């Protein structure tokens, strides 16, 4: 008898589909859903095959916001702007979230319709190195609009290193040249050891602010790190060659001036303007299989 017409034996069914009532207020009106047990196999499937899981990697800059949604295989790239009324509002300025609610509206407009209806995504957000707790706090508040299961933050420089597949067992100098913020970060064993920043980027270039100024600023920040470092770590990282990311890594007038000043080889990450979000996506894929993000109930606190 063909299988589709064969009578099903009483015990011939998946063990344990349960009717799980959801309390009113948790995701809408009261309803009953069919939930299968979370086995080790289903937890650790890759993103495209794991229909029970969702995740988002975010890199929110003052000019552009980039997002990678698990399973979609593409990077969303939009201006960091929202329109609460008649005019445009820019909720992130030079590495600081100045309008948390505006940032939330932007994220909802960008991602709200791209996530499964009742998804509780794992979200990884890149953060400028020197903004510390303030940026992470505001970012987590804004991301709540996506109803996340867990929110993780990662320094942008580390995300860039992950995207480049860099050897993090050796000191690494990362230079991230954005639209309105430029950072120089020394990573040792993958952690931030020293950092410098300037509120200057490619979006500031005009007749009064030539592009050469950014190369000069990068060289000055690197020289300052060398002078203040009592170890050989900065020297070792510089000799290895700084890793360049951000849109400014594509500007030869910036990189040539920097190379002339430092006299070291420079290494640009492939597609440097999306390096941070791609690194966050790699971290997201690793977090997908971590026990802290695969439980059936959301954690009470967000890990750092």
N, C-alpha and C positions, 0 to 999 in steps of 0.2 A: 504494500500500500504506500503511495507517495507520502513523504514525511508531512506535507502540509495538511493531509487529510487524516493522519493517524491520530486516534484519540490520545489525549495527554493523560498519563498516569498521575494520580493525586500527588505523588512525591516528586514528579518530574518538573521541577520549577526551581528558579534561583533561590537559594537559601537566604531567607531573611529580608525580602522587601517589606518595609515597615510603613505604616501610615503614621505620619508625624504631624500633629496639629501645631500650627503656628499661632501664638497669641495675637490678639488684636493690637494693631499699632506696629507690629514688626513686619514691615514691607507691604503694608496695605491691609485690606480687609481679611478677616479670619478665613483660612482655607486649609485644605488638607492636601499634602503633597506626598508623592511616592518617592521614597529615598532608598537607594541601595547602600549596603554597608561599604565603607571606604576601606578597600583592601590595599596592601602594599603595592600591588601591581597598578591599580588605578591612580594612586597618589604619585607614582614616579613616572608616569607616561610623559613623553615630550609634550610641549604646549599644544601643537596642532591636534594631538590625539586625545587630549585630556579635556573632555567636555564639561567636567564638574568644576574646573578651575579657570580663573581668569587673572590677568596681571597687566600692569601698565608701568612702563618706564618713562620718566618725565625729566626733561631738561628745560627749565623755565628761565629764559634770559630777558633782559629789558627790551630787546628788539624782536626776538623770535622765540616761540615756544615749540618744542619738538617732543613728540610722544611716539612710543612704540607700544602697540597693543598686541599681547600674546596671541599667536595663531593667525595673525593677519599678514605677516611678512612684509610690512611696509612702515615707513616713518612718516608721521603726519608733521607738517611744518607750516605754522601759521604765525602771523604777527601777534605779539603780546599786547593785545588791545581789547577793550570791551566798550560797549555802547549803552550805558545805563539811561541815557537821555538823548538830548539833541546832538551832543558832541562825543568825541572819542576820549577815553580815559586809558592811561598807560599804568597798570597796577604794579609793575615791577620797574624799579629805576636803579641802575648801576649796582646791581647785586643785592638790592633790598626790596622786600615786598612792602610797598607803601599803602596798598589797598587790598586787604585780605579778601573782602567780599567780592571785589571786582575780579580778583584772581580766581575765586571759586566760580563766578559766573562764566568766565572764559573757559575754564576746564569743563564745566557742565555743557557748554555749547559745543566744545570740541569733542568730548568723549562720551557724554551722557547717552547718546543714541547708538554708540558703537560697542557698548558693553551689554552682555546678556541682562535681561530684565531684572532678575533677582541675584545678580552676581555680587560677590563680596571680594573684590580683587585684591591681590597683593600689589602694592604700589612702591616703586623705588624712585626716589627724587634725588637729583644731583643738587649740591649746595656749594656756593662759593666758600672757599676755605676759611677766609677771615671774618665771615659774618656770623659764624658759630651758631649759638643757641637761638638767637633772635630769628634768623632766617628759617631754621628747622622748625621752630614753633609755629611761625606764620604759615609755612608751607603745609604742615600737617593739618592746621585748621582749615586751610583752603581745600585740601584734598578730601576732607570729610564729605564734600558734595558727591563724591564717587562711592560713598559707603564702603570704604576699604576694610578688608579683614586685618591687614597689617600694613603699616607704613614704615619703610626703611629709608634712611638718608645716606648718601655716599658723597664724599668730597669730589668735586668735579675733576680734579687732577687725577685722582685714583681711577675714576671712570674712564678718563682718557687713556690711562696706562692699560686698563683692561681691554679697551677697544683695540689698542695697538698690539696686544699680545706681548707686552714688554716683560722682560725678566725682572721681577720685583725683588729678587734676592740681592740685587746690586743697587746702590744709590742711583736715583733717577731724577732728573730735572725736567719738569713739565712747564711749558709756557703756553697759557691759554689766552688767546687774543680775541676778545669778543667785540661786540658792537660798541659797548659803553664801559667795559671793564676789562682790565688786563691783569693776569696773575702769573707770578713765578713761584713754583712750589717745588720743594725738595722732598721726595719720598724716600724713606729708608725702611726696608722690609715691608713696603706697601703702605706705611703710615706716614702722615705728614710730620716732617721733622722741622721744617722752616718754610716761611712763605712771605711774599711781598705782593702788594697790589697797587694799582693806580687807577683812578676814575677816568680812564682815557681808552678809547677804542676806535674801531674803524668808522663808526657812525659819527665821530667827531671831526673827521678829516674834511677840511675845507681850506680856503685861501689863508685863513688865520692860523690853522692848525695843520701843518703839512704832515704827511704820513711818516716822514723820517723821525718825527718826535716820538712815535710809538717804539720804533727800533731803539732810539736813544734811551727811552724810559726802561725798556727791557734790559738793556745793557747795564744801566745804572743800578737797577734792582738786583741783578745778578752779582755785580761787583760788591754791593753792600752785603750780600749774603756771604760772599767769599771772605770779606774783611772780618765779619763778626763770627764766623765759624771757627771754633778752636780745634776742630778735627780736620781730617782730610776728606770728609764725605762730600762736601760741595765741589772740591777739586776733582774728585773721582767721577762725580756725576757729570761735571762740565766736560771732562775729557772724553767721556762716553758719548757725548753729544746730546744737547737738549731736545726734547720731544715737543713739537709744535702742534697746536690744535686751535680751533676757532677759525672764524672766517678770515682773520688776519694772516693765518698761515698760508693763504693763497695769494697774498699781496707781495710780489717780489721787491717792491720798494721798501717794505718793512723788513723782510728777511735778509735782504742784501746788506742793509745798514747794520743789522744785528750781527751778521757774520763778520763784517769788517771790524766791528768793535770787539768781538769776543775771540775771533781767530780760532773757532772750533767748528766741527761739522754740525749741521742742523738737520734734524730728521722730522719731516712733516708726516703726521698720521694720514693715511688714506681717507678721503672725504672728511677733512678736519673739522668742518662746520657741524657735522653730526656725530663726531667722535664721542662726546660725553653721553648722549642718549644711547648710543650703541653699547658703550661700556655699562651703563645702567641696565640695559637689556640683558647683558651677560650675567650681571649680578642677580637679576630677577630670575633667570633660568636656574641659577644655583639655589636661590631661595625657595624655588618651587618645590624642591625635594627635601627642604629642611623641616625637621619635626615641628619647629615653632610656627610654621606657616601652613601646616597641613591638618591641623586639628579641626574638628567639626564645629567648634565654637570660637568666636573671635577672642583674641587675648585682651586682657584688661588694659594693658599699656602697650605703647608702640616702642619697639626696640630702637636704639640709636644706630 
